[in-house]
Amino acid sequence: MQRRQFGMLMCGVAICASLSGAAVAEDDDHAITIVTPLAFDNIDSCNSSSEVGLVVRENVVEALTHLNDQTGAPEPRLALSWEQTEPTVWRVKLRAGVSFSDGTPFDAAAVERSIERMFNPQLDCLNRGKLFANIVLTPTVIDAETIDIATEMPQPLMPVFMSFLTIRSPKTDFDAMSSAPIGTGPYIVPQRNAGDPIVLERQDAYWGETPAVTKATYVRRDESALRAAMVEVGEADIGLGIAIQDAINPDTDFGYLNGETTRLRFSFSGPLADIRVRKAFNLAIDREALRDGLFNQDFMIATQMFLPRINGYNPDMKPWTYDPALAKALLDQARADGVDVDAEIAVISRINFYANGQEAMEAMIAMWQDVGLNVTLQTMERAQWLKLVNKPFAEDRPPMVIQEQHDNNSGDATFTMHFRYHSTGQQSEFNDPELDKLIDAADAASGDERVKLFQQANAYSAEFVVPDVMMFHMVSYIRIAPRLDYTPDGVTNTMMELSKIKFRQ
């Protein structure tokens, strides 16, 4: 209780000096301000599968399909229909009469260029690495409203993949990231300078239904208590990433299982190349104590990198037990065999990754040090952190354990397993031929066989590879001003559609 009172007192002192330019527009009662802990280094739609999607996805740029909020089934968006004309070819019929906000017509040529831009090696495109690392898409324009999308291997999930094919104006720079993306969505991004708040303004020429929100301003504030207080006093309308200790008003504060799973990833270098050391890292963590002390019972201790509702989840896998004595014994065995167990290992923490994330990292550092691991905590902003988590890795990559969070709301394990665990994955640290074989076989399968193979891949990875320290399936808390009618869902952290926000009378 003292901690909560201190946080609110801090917030009350800080708020008066913190809000220049961030308040809700004086003359427009349908303009809103969203306060977030996130630093958006760029908002190019090529990164829309990350938190960048919170701003741009389906607001500024739209995808070919949209996944149903309840069922996850693909539904029409810029694509009206699709059919598999050959085992490796999908024919897509596009919506007619749509234009980009710069006036350029939306057509099959624009889709072709957007796909080719995503695969442009000059761009460090997160969507490519996360979703299409092992899939090559070959677009072929049939006519203005029809395009074929071919793959090397049959791809039964293409309509789902199409929900991540965000289409931007053909005038977009092909070889450089954009800080003001141009799409077909209901909002535009006015030209902005580095460091300016992100502002979305409603555009009148949108092809679909006109949303109620006329303007949205996204501002960053690091402290959870400050974000919560800004909403409470009317300086903001939505506060994201509210910590549990600050989510104290049942009328405005809402929790939701957000689809994210947290883990710490091993670099497989130095002492971390030995599986006994990686197991010791897992055995040294008291996950129940962390959950009870920093989170709550709504947070599920994770055994794999996606939720039980995702095809491929293995219900037979159990969480690591807390056994510091066994952790010490494994480290002693490795040391006796010549492993440099006492080498320094950096633990990389990302600033404002999730509420109470820094406190969790500090608690884990103490647990690892208690079993004799020589770990040091390094905190980084997103841009610096991204350089460590994505390939290509430095040849002399030092031993490190990296804090990560991953969401899979697309219904299938492939969107996780390739990206994180296949040797060709953009964020995979290791090469295990047996695991690659299981993942490849699962991708080629369908139905129950596909689920079974992904379950086997999960179990094999956890037992014979130990690539990470699994932590929690996460719950987010959001504070929403009483004047808004909005319900968060499982994709809110990476896609907040402004069109879903209404105003109470």
C-alpha positions in Angstrom: 0.0 0.0 0.0 2.9 2.4 0.8 4.4 1.7 -2.7 1.0 2.6 -4.3 0.6 5.8 -2.4 4.2 6.9 -3.2 3.6 6.2 -6.9 0.5 8.4 -7.0 2.2 11.1 -5.0 5.1 11.1 -7.5 2.6 11.3 -10.3 0.8 14.2 -8.8 4.1 16.2 -8.5 5.3 15.3 -12.0 2.2 15.7 -14.0 2.1 19.5 -13.9 5.4 19.8 -15.7 5.1 16.9 -18.1 2.3 17.6 -20.5 3.2 20.4 -22.8 1.5 19.8 -26.1 0.1 16.5 -25.0 -3.4 17.5 -23.8 -6.6 16.6 -25.7 -7.2 19.2 -28.4 -9.2 22.1 -27.1 -11.6 22.6 -30.0 -12.2 18.9 -31.0 -14.0 16.7 -28.5 -13.5 13.7 -30.7 -9.7 14.0 -30.6 -8.0 11.7 -28.2 -4.6 11.3 -26.6 -3.0 7.9 -26.0 -0.1 7.8 -23.5 2.2 4.9 -23.9 5.6 3.6 -22.4 6.8 2.7 -25.9 9.4 4.6 -27.9 8.6 4.3 -31.6 11.9 4.7 -33.5 10.1 4.5 -36.8 6.5 3.6 -37.8 7.1 2.0 -41.1 4.4 -0.5 -41.8 7.1 -3.1 -42.6 7.4 -3.4 -38.8 3.6 -3.6 -38.2 3.8 -7.0 -36.6 5.6 -5.3 -33.6 4.3 -2.6 -31.3 4.5 -0.3 -34.4 1.3 -1.9 -35.4 -0.4 -0.3 -32.4 -0.2 2.9 -34.3 -0.3 2.1 -38.0 -1.9 -1.3 -38.6 -5.5 -0.9 -39.9 -5.3 2.8 -39.0 -2.9 4.1 -41.6 -2.1 1.0 -43.6 -4.5 -1.9 -44.2 -3.8 -5.5 -45.0 -5.3 -7.8 -47.6 -7.3 -9.7 -44.9 -8.3 -9.1 -41.3 -8.4 -11.8 -38.6 -11.8 -12.1 -36.8 -11.4 -10.9 -33.2 -13.2 -13.9 -31.8 -12.4 -16.8 -34.1 -9.1 -15.7 -35.8 -10.6 -16.6 -39.2 -9.4 -14.4 -42.1 -12.0 -11.9 -43.4 -12.0 -9.5 -46.4 -10.2 -6.1 -46.0 -8.4 -4.9 -49.1 -8.9 -8.4 -50.6 -12.5 -9.3 -51.3 -11.9 -13.0 -52.0 -9.2 -15.6 -52.5 -8.9 -19.1 -53.8 -6.1 -21.7 -54.2 -6.0 -22.2 -58.0 -2.9 -24.4 -57.8 -1.1 -26.1 -54.8 1.4 -23.2 -54.7 -0.8 -20.4 -56.1 -3.5 -18.2 -54.5 -5.5 -15.9 -56.7 -6.7 -12.8 -54.8 -9.5 -10.5 -55.9 -9.0 -6.9 -54.7 -11.4 -4.2 -53.6 -12.2 -1.7 -56.3 -12.5 2.0 -56.0 -9.9 2.4 -53.2 -7.2 5.0 -53.2 -4.2 5.7 -51.0 -4.3 8.9 -49.0 -1.9 10.5 -51.4 -4.4 10.0 -54.2 -2.7 7.0 -55.9 -5.1 4.3 -56.9 -5.0 1.0 -55.0 -4.6 -1.9 -57.4 -2.7 -5.1 -58.0 0.5 -3.3 -59.0 0.5 -1.6 -55.6 0.1 -5.0 -53.9 3.0 -6.4 -56.0 5.3 -3.5 -55.1 4.4 -3.7 -51.3 5.2 -7.4 -51.3 8.5 -6.8 -53.2 9.4 -4.0 -50.8 8.9 -6.3 -47.8 11.4 -8.7 -49.2 13.9 -6.0 -50.1 17.2 -6.9 -48.4 18.0 -3.2 -48.1 15.3 -2.9 -45.5 15.5 -4.3 -42.0 11.9 -5.4 -42.1 10.6 -7.1 -39.0 7.5 -8.5 -40.8 9.8 -10.4 -43.2 12.0 -11.9 -40.5 9.1 -12.7 -38.2 6.5 -14.0 -40.6 8.1 -14.8 -43.9 11.6 -16.0 -43.1 11.1 -19.3 -44.8 8.4 -18.3 -47.3 9.2 -16.6 -50.6 6.2 -14.8 -52.1 6.1 -14.3 -55.9 3.3 -11.8 -56.9 2.0 -11.7 -60.5 -0.4 -9.1 -61.6 -3.3 -10.5 -63.6 -5.3 -7.3 -64.0 -5.9 -4.2 -61.9 -8.1 -6.0 -59.4 -6.6 -9.5 -59.5 -3.2 -10.8 -58.3 -1.7 -14.2 -58.0 0.6 -14.9 -55.0 2.8 -18.0 -55.5 5.0 -19.8 -53.0 7.7 -22.4 -53.5 5.8 -24.9 -51.3 2.0 -25.3 -50.7 0.9 -22.7 -48.2 -2.6 -23.5 -46.8 -2.3 -20.6 -44.4 -1.9 -17.9 -47.1 -5.2 -16.1 -46.1 -3.8 -15.8 -42.6 -0.5 -14.6 -43.9 -2.3 -12.0 -45.9 -3.5 -10.3 -42.7 0.1 -9.2 -42.3 0.6 -8.0 -45.9 0.1 -4.3 -45.2 -0.1 -2.3 -48.4 1.5 1.1 -48.7 1.5 3.6 -51.5 3.7 2.8 -54.5 5.3 6.2 -54.0 6.8 4.9 -50.7 10.6 4.9 -50.8 11.5 1.4 -51.8 14.9 1.3 -50.0 14.4 3.4 -46.9 12.1 3.2 -43.9 9.3 5.8 -43.6 8.4 7.9 -40.6 5.1 8.9 -42.2 3.7 5.9 -44.0 1.0 6.3 -46.6 -1.8 3.7 -46.8 -5.5 3.2 -47.6 -6.6 3.4 -44.0 -8.9 6.0 -42.3 -6.0 8.0 -40.9 -2.9 9.8 -42.3 0.4 10.6 -40.6 1.3 14.3 -41.2 5.0 14.8 -41.9 6.9 14.9 -38.7 10.4 15.5 -37.4 12.4 13.0 -35.3 11.3 13.1 -31.7 7.9 14.7 -32.5 4.8 12.9 -31.0 3.0 10.7 -33.5 -0.3 12.2 -34.6 -2.9 10.4 -36.8 -5.5 12.6 -38.5 -8.7 11.2 -39.9 -8.9 11.5 -43.7 -12.3 12.2 -45.4 -11.6 10.2 -48.5 -11.5 6.8 -46.7 -13.3 4.1 -48.6 -14.9 2.5 -45.5 -17.0 3.7 -42.6 -15.9 7.0 -41.1 -14.6 6.4 -37.6 -15.6 8.6 -34.6 -12.1 9.6 -33.6 -11.0 12.6 -35.6 -7.4 12.7 -34.3 -5.1 10.6 -32.1 -1.9 11.8 -30.5 0.5 9.3 -29.1 2.8 10.5 -26.3 5.4 8.6 -24.3 5.7 8.7 -20.6 7.9 6.2 -18.8 6.2 5.9 -15.4 3.1 3.8 -15.1 1.7 6.0 -12.3 2.1 9.1 -14.5 0.3 7.5 -17.4 -2.6 6.4 -15.1 -2.9 9.9 -13.6 -2.9 11.6 -17.0 -6.1 9.7 -17.8 -7.6 10.3 -14.4 -7.2 14.1 -14.6 -8.3 14.4 -18.3 -4.9 15.0 -19.9 -5.1 11.7 -21.8 -7.9 9.3 -22.8 -6.1 6.0 -22.9 -3.2 4.9 -20.7 -1.3 1.8 -22.0 0.9 -0.5 -20.0 -0.5 0.3 -16.6 1.2 -1.6 -13.8 -0.8 -3.7 -11.5 -0.2 -1.5 -8.5 -1.6 1.5 -10.4 -4.7 -0.3 -11.9 -6.8 0.4 -8.9 -10.0 1.9 -10.3 -12.5 -0.8 -11.5 -14.5 1.8 -13.4 -11.6 2.8 -15.7 -8.9 0.1 -15.4 -9.2 -3.2 -17.3 -7.0 -6.2 -17.6 -6.8 -8.5 -20.6 -4.8 -11.6 -21.7 -2.8 -9.9 -24.4 -1.4 -12.8 -26.4 2.2 -11.9 -25.4 4.6 -14.4 -23.8 7.8 -13.4 -22.1 11.0 -15.2 -22.1 14.8 -14.7 -21.9 16.8 -16.0 -24.8 20.3 -17.5 -24.6 23.0 -16.5 -27.1 24.6 -20.0 -27.1 28.1 -18.5 -26.8 30.7 -18.9 -24.0 29.3 -20.9 -21.1 25.8 -20.7 -22.5 26.8 -23.1 -25.2 26.6 -25.8 -22.5 23.1 -27.1 -21.9 23.8 -27.6 -18.2 24.4 -23.9 -17.8 21.1 -23.1 -19.7 19.3 -25.6 -17.5 20.8 -24.0 -14.4 19.4 -20.6 -15.4 15.9 -22.1 -15.5 16.2 -24.0 -12.3 17.4 -21.0 -10.4 14.2 -19.0 -11.1 11.3 -19.1 -8.6 8.5 -18.2 -11.1 5.7 -18.5 -8.6 7.4 -16.0 -6.3 7.9 -13.6 -9.2 4.3 -13.9 -10.2 2.9 -13.4 -6.7 5.3 -10.5 -5.9 5.2 -8.5 -9.1 2.2 -9.7 -11.1 -0.8 -11.7 -10.0 -2.6 -15.1 -10.5 -3.9 -14.0 -13.9 -0.4 -14.3 -15.3 0.1 -17.9 -16.5 3.5 -19.5 -16.0 4.6 -20.4 -19.6 6.0 -23.7 -20.9 6.1 -22.6 -24.5 6.1 -19.4 -26.6 2.3 -19.1 -27.3 -1.0 -19.5 -25.6 -3.0 -22.8 -25.3 -5.5 -21.6 -28.0 -2.8 -21.7 -30.7 -2.5 -24.8 -32.9 0.6 -26.7 -31.9 0.5 -25.9 -28.1 1.6 -28.9 -26.2 -0.6 -29.4 -23.0 1.7 -32.1 -21.6 4.7 -29.8 -21.0 5.3 -28.7 -17.4 6.9 -25.6 -16.1 10.5 -25.7 -14.8 10.7 -26.5 -11.1 12.5 -24.1 -8.7 15.6 -26.1 -7.6 18.6 -23.9 -6.8 20.5 -26.9 -5.4 20.3 -28.8 -8.7 21.2 -25.6 -10.5 24.4 -25.3 -8.5 25.2 -29.0 -9.1 24.9 -28.6 -12.8 27.2 -25.6 -12.8 29.7 -27.5 -10.7 29.6 -30.4 -13.3 30.1 -28.0 -16.1 33.0 -26.3 -14.4 34.7 -29.6 -13.7 34.5 -30.4 -17.4 36.3 -27.2 -18.3 33.3 -24.9 -19.0 34.1 -21.3 -18.1 31.0 -21.1 -15.8 32.4 -18.1 -14.0 32.6 -15.9 -17.2 30.6 -12.8 -17.1 27.2 -13.1 -18.8 25.3 -9.9 -19.7 21.5 -9.9 -19.1 19.9 -7.5 -21.5 16.8 -5.7 -20.4 14.7 -3.5 -22.6 13.4 -0.2 -21.0 9.7 -0.1 -20.5 9.1 -3.5 -22.2 6.2 -4.3 -19.9 4.9 -3.2 -16.6 7.1 -4.3 -13.7 9.5 -5.9 -16.3 12.5 -4.1 -14.9 11.7 -5.2 -11.3 11.3 -8.8 -12.6 14.8 -8.6 -14.2 16.4 -7.3 -11.1 14.8 -10.1 -9.0 16.0 -12.8 -11.5 19.5 -11.3 -11.4 19.6 -11.9 -7.6 18.3 -15.5 -8.1 21.0 -16.3 -10.6 23.7 -14.7 -8.5 22.6 -16.8 -5.6 23.5 -20.0 -7.5 26.8 -18.7 -8.5 26.2 -17.3 -12.0 28.2 -14.2 -12.9 25.5 -12.1 -14.4 25.2 -8.3 -14.9 22.1 -6.3 -15.9 22.3 -4.0 -18.9 19.2 -1.9 -19.8 18.7 -0.7 -23.3 16.2 1.4 -25.4 14.4 -0.5 -28.2 16.7 0.6 -31.0 19.8 -0.7 -29.3 18.0 -3.8 -28.1 16.9 -4.6 -31.7 20.5 -4.7 -32.9 21.1 -7.7 -30.5 18.0 -9.7 -31.1 17.9 -9.8 -34.9 20.3 -11.5 -37.4 23.0 -11.1 -38.6 24.7 -11.6 -35.2 28.2 -10.5 -34.6 30.8 -13.2 -35.1 32.3 -12.6 -31.7 28.8 -12.5 -30.0 29.4 -12.6 -26.3 27.4 -14.7 -23.9 24.1 -12.9 -23.1 20.6 -13.5 -22.0 18.1 -11.3 -23.7 14.7 -10.2 -22.3 12.0 -10.8 -25.0 8.2 -10.7 -25.5 6.4 -12.4 -28.3 2.8 -12.4 -29.4 1.1 -15.0 -31.6 -2.5 -14.1 -32.3 -2.7 -15.8 -35.7 -3.9 -19.2 -34.5 -0.9 -21.3 -35.7 2.5 -22.2 -34.2 4.4 -21.6 -37.5 4.3 -17.8 -36.8 6.5 -18.6 -33.7 8.4 -21.7 -34.4 10.3 -20.5 -37.6 11.0 -17.1 -36.3 12.4 -18.2 -32.9 13.5 -21.8 -33.2 14.3 -22.8 -36.8 18.0 -22.5 -37.7 17.0 -20.0 -40.4 14.8 -17.9 -38.1 15.5 -14.2 -37.8 15.9 -14.5 -34.0 17.2 -18.1 -33.6 20.5 -18.5 -31.9 21.2 -22.1 -32.7 21.2 -24.8 -35.3 19.5 -28.1 -34.4 18.8 -30.3 -37.4 16.3 -32.5 -35.6 14.3 -29.5 -34.5 14.5 -28.0 -38.0 13.2 -31.3 -39.4 10.2 -31.3 -37.0 9.3 -27.7 -37.8 9.6 -28.3 -41.6 7.4 -31.4 -41.4 4.8 -29.5 -39.4 4.7 -26.7 -41.9 4.1 -29.2 -44.7 1.3 -31.0 -42.8 -2.3 -30.0 -42.1 -5.0 -30.8 -39.6 -4.2 -33.0 -36.6 -0.9 -34.1 -38.0 0.3 -30.5 -38.2 -0.7 -29.9 -34.5 1.0 -33.1 -33.4 4.3 -32.3 -35.1 4.4 -28.8 -33.7 3.7 -30.3 -30.2 6.6 -32.6 -30.7 8.8 -29.7 -31.8 7.9 -27.8 -28.7 8.7 -30.7 -26.4 11.9 -31.5 -28.2 13.1 -27.9 -27.9 12.4 -27.7 -24.2 14.1 -31.0 -23.4 17.1 -31.2 -25.8 17.8 -27.6 -26.8 16.7 -25.4 -23.8 17.0 -22.2 -25.9 15.4 -19.9 -23.3 14.0 -19.2 -19.9 10.3 -19.3 -20.3 8.4 -16.9 -18.0 4.7 -15.9 -18.3 1.7 -15.5 -20.6 1.1 -11.9 -20.0 -1.8 -9.8 -18.9 -1.9 -6.1 -19.7 -3.8 -3.3 -17.9 -5.2 -0.3 -19.6 -6.9 2.8 -18.2 -9.7 4.2 -20.3 -11.3 7.6 -19.8 -15.1 7.4 -19.0 -15.9 9.4 -22.1 -14.7 6.5 -24.3 -16.5 3.3 -25.2 -13.7 0.9 -26.0 -12.9 -2.7 -25.0 -9.3 -4.0 -25.3 -8.7 -7.5 -26.7 -5.9 -10.0 -27.4 -4.3 -7.9 -30.1 -4.5 -4.5 -28.6 -0.8 -4.4 -27.8 0.1 -4.6 -31.5 -3.1 -3.3 -33.2 -5.4 -0.7 -31.7 -7.9 0.1 -34.3 -9.1 3.6 -33.7 -12.3 2.8 -35.6 -13.3 0.6 -32.6 -13.3 3.6 -30.2 -16.6 5.3 -29.7 -17.7 8.2 -27.5 -20.3 7.9 -24.7 -23.1 10.4 -24.8 
